[in-house]
């Protein structure tokens, strides 16, 4: 098997550490950022989530590097944590955290055969931003847990979709002229007078309505009805004349 010079040196270091110490066991890295999958372009191409600027972790035993790994973030909180190989022994390690200067190009969610032959990611010059101590104890797996140190640039790749076109503008509504207040007052007064006149006419009875048809209506037809009649006197009553009843009477006792 052909190995590149850097990979060959790292393999030799791992073999030497395994020979000097206990067996290498995978140790989890907790707290690695989660970068969900995203979409780019007008076709909404699905891409794999990752950090824009990956982080490298180098584990040293004194001055000798034991292992080195590049962390790009988990795509989901359900994904298993990244791991590093550490010997199951009593030891004290130095953890060196550095961030790559080059951005990691987004990768398609579904890798095809054409992408397998593409050039690997080149980290460039990684700037160390933090160093930690890790003390392990033989037989204690929890002591080999590595806690992620947040980098200065912790942003993930996000969706970059073309901006949606704004909706068409609605036609402007023309402003209607406002009525003149001075011209509206006389018209209002005229309408009010007409309304009062109509109300007065509605309340007054019509001409002749309810008036007596004849001044003499209901009066007796003849004022002399029932009065003694006298020919030649126009119906006026004539008082009886004195002695008229006794004109031919013979005095008694003569």
Helices and strands as residue ranges (DSSP letters): H 5-20, E 24-30, E 38-40, E 45-47, E 55-61, E 64-71, E 83-87, E 91-99, H 113-116, E 127-136, G 141-144, E 146-147, H 181-203
